[in-house]
Amino acid sequence: MKKAVLLPKERKIIAQLGENIRLARLRRKISAELLAERANIGRTTLWSLEKGDANVSLVTLVRVLHSLGMADELGRIALDDALGRKLQDIELMRKNVRTSEDVS
C-alpha cells in the first residue's frame, strides 16, 4: 500500500486531532492500555493515532472516539459548510439576475 503524502497543513491538522484525542483520554483519566482495550485496538495503534499518524484507519478513529464517548462529534464535521453555502448563494444570485433580465 502506498503511504499517504500529506501537505504540511494536512499533517498539522492530523497531529492536532491526535493531540486532542490524547488530551480527551487524559482528562478522563483513562490509561492508553484501557482505552486501547475498550476500542479493541492495540496500544501501539492508539499511540500512532495520538501522535498523528496519517495511516491509522477511520474505523480506528471511530472506535476510539466511541470509547471516549465522543463518536457523535464526527457527525458535526463539515456540518457548517461556509464555503459551500457562499458558492451556492453566488449561483443563486446569478440565476436570479438572469431571471430578472429575462423579465425586463
C-alpha positions in Angstrom: 0.0 0.0 0.0 1.2 3.5 -0.9 2.0 5.8 2.0 -0.1 8.9 2.2 1.6 12.0 1.0 0.4 15.0 3.0 0.8 18.7 2.8 2.3 20.4 5.8 -1.1 21.9 6.7 -2.8 18.4 6.5 -0.1 16.9 8.7 -0.7 19.7 11.2 -4.4 19.0 11.3 -3.9 15.3 11.8 -1.3 15.9 14.5 -3.8 18.3 16.3 -6.5 15.7 16.1 -4.3 13.1 17.7 -3.3 15.6 20.4 -7.0 16.4 21.1 -7.7 12.7 21.4 -4.8 12.2 23.8 -6.0 15.2 25.9 -9.5 13.8 26.0 -8.2 10.5 27.2 -6.1 12.2 29.9 -8.9 14.4 31.1 -11.0 11.3 31.6 -8.1 9.7 33.5 -8.1 6.7 31.2 -4.8 4.9 30.5 -3.7 4.2 27.0 -3.9 0.5 27.8 -7.5 0.7 29.0 -8.7 2.9 26.0 -7.0 0.5 23.6 -8.7 -2.4 25.2 -12.1 -0.6 25.1 -11.6 0.3 21.4 -10.4 -3.2 20.6 -7.1 -2.0 19.2 -3.5 -2.4 20.2 -1.7 0.2 22.3 0.7 1.0 19.5 -2.2 1.7 17.2 -3.7 4.1 19.8 -0.3 5.8 20.3 0.0 6.1 16.5 -3.4 7.8 16.4 -2.4 10.2 19.3 0.8 11.0 17.5 -1.0 12.0 14.3 0.0 9.0 12.1 -1.9 9.5 8.9 -2.1 5.8 8.2 -4.4 5.0 11.2 -7.8 3.8 9.8 -11.0 5.7 10.1 -12.5 2.7 11.8 -9.9 3.0 14.5 -10.7 6.7 14.9 -14.4 5.9 15.3 -13.7 3.1 17.8 -11.5 5.4 19.9 -13.9 8.3 19.8 -16.8 5.9 20.7 -14.8 4.6 23.6 -14.3 8.1 24.9 -18.0 8.9 24.4 -17.2 11.3 21.6 -18.4 9.5 18.5 -21.3 11.9 17.9 -18.7 14.7 17.2 -17.9 13.0 13.9 -21.3 13.9 12.7 -20.5 17.6 13.1 -17.6 17.5 10.7 -18.4 19.7 7.7 -21.9 20.4 9.1 -21.4 24.1 8.8 -20.1 24.4 5.2 -19.5 28.1 5.0 -17.6 28.0 1.6 -20.3 25.7 0.1 -23.0 28.0 1.2 -21.3 31.0 -0.3 -20.8 29.2 -3.6 -24.4 28.1 -3.6 -25.5 31.7 -2.8 -23.4 33.1 -5.7 -25.0 30.6 -8.1 -28.5 31.5 -6.8 -27.8 35.2 -7.2 -26.6 34.6 -10.8 -29.7 32.7 -11.6 -31.8 35.5 -10.1 -30.0 38.2 -12.1 -30.6 36.2 -15.3 -34.3 35.7 -14.5 -34.7 39.4 -13.8 -33.1 40.3 -17.1 -35.4 37.9 -18.9 -38.4 39.5 -17.3 -37.4 43.0 -18.4 
